[in-house]
Each structure stands twice: as structure tokens, then as C-alpha cells.
Amino acid sequence: MNTKYKYIILGIVGLLLMALMLIIGLRTLVMSIANQRTCEWANIDNIELNAKIDIPSILNSDCEYLETINTKKAYFKFDPTHFDGDYYIEVNQLTSLDTKHTGIDFINFNTDSLSVDALYYKSRTGHKSNSYVLFDKNKEQLWVSIQYAD
């Protein structure tokens, strides 16, 4: 075989191996984020992956992980400058809620100041986690509770 073709084949094999290593590395990173339990590293990304909801630019947030019940609770106050509540509800497929009493314990949750006609929720059951999301359209606030299966 001509040495010119050997170098071309070696180059192609090398590129394929680098591409495979890149794909495996990215998959490992995403899995690491999805399995994250703490509120420090990749918290928003973890919530987005497990609750299947987008979290836009925020003004304030709070988070706590309760190891005893394997649950993460988070609160977000959205930045209203570039935020459209109706679009957010549509894109994240949130459903109107008809009561203030969700039966879910959220962090920083005060039912006294909420208006029932502005509450929307999303519930998700998955293999590795179950999540419940509550959104107040008037106050542009989001509460998330994720219970991890393992």
C-alpha cells in the first residue's frame, strides 16, 4: 500500500477517535450534571435536566438539598426585563392550577400572597427523579421540587 494512503487512513482514524472521545466526554459531563444533588455546582442545569423546564435569567434564587429525603428544593425570581410569562407557560407546557394548596412543600413558598388564577404547574415522573414545578405568572416566581429515586 502506498504510504500516502496509509497517512490518510491514519488521519481519518485519528479524527474518528478524537470525535468519539469528545462525544463520550460531553455525555459524561451531561450525566454528571444530571446526577448532581448539591445546590452549588451546575444547580440550574441539574434542575432543567431533571424537571424538563427552562430557567431564564434570574434576579434571586434559593436552593436546598435535603439528604434525608433525597430531595432538592429551589426557588427562582425571574428578571422581568426580557421575560414574557405567557410565552414561558406555553414553551414549558405548564398547566393552570386551581388551588394554592399543592400538597408539595416548596422552599420560600408563601400561599398568602399568591393569586390562584396566576398559578401554573408541571409534574413529571421519571426513572431517576420525580419533579413538581409551580410558576406564579404575576410575580414571575418559580418553585421546583425534585425527588431523586436513588
ZIVEN-V86000 format. One record per backbone hydrogen bond with DSSP energy under -0.5 kcal/mol. NH is the residue of the N-H (numbers start at 1). CO is the residue of the C=O. Records with the same first field share a line. If there is no record, write none. Layout:
BEGIN
NH: CO / CO
END
This chain:
BEGIN
5: 2
6: 2
7: 3
8: 4
9: 5
10: 6
11: 7
12: 8
13: 9
14: 10
15: 11
16: 12
17: 13
18: 14
19: 15
20: 16
21: 17
22: 18
23: 19
24: 20
25: 21
26: 22
27: 23
28: 24
29: 25
30: 26
31: 27
32: 28
33: 29
34: 30
35: 31
36: 33
43: 40
46: 42
47: 43
48: 44
49: 45
50: 46
51: 47
52: 48
53: 48
56: 54
59: 77
60: 77
62: 75
64: 73
66: 64 / 71
67: 65
69: 66
70: 66
71: 66
72: 146
73: 64
74: 144
75: 62
76: 142
77: 60
78: 76 / 140
79: 57
80: 78
82: 79
83: 80
85: 83
88: 84
89: 85
90: 86
91: 87
92: 88
93: 90
94: 89
95: 121
97: 119
102: 100
106: 104
109: 106
110: 108
113: 110
114: 111
116: 114
118: 115
119: 116
120: 135
121: 95
122: 133
124: 131
126: 129
130: 147
131: 124
132: 145
133: 122
134: 143
135: 120
136: 141
137: 118 / 135
140: 136
141: 136
142: 76
143: 134
144: 74
145: 132
146: 72
147: 130
148: 70 / 146
149: 128
150: 128
END
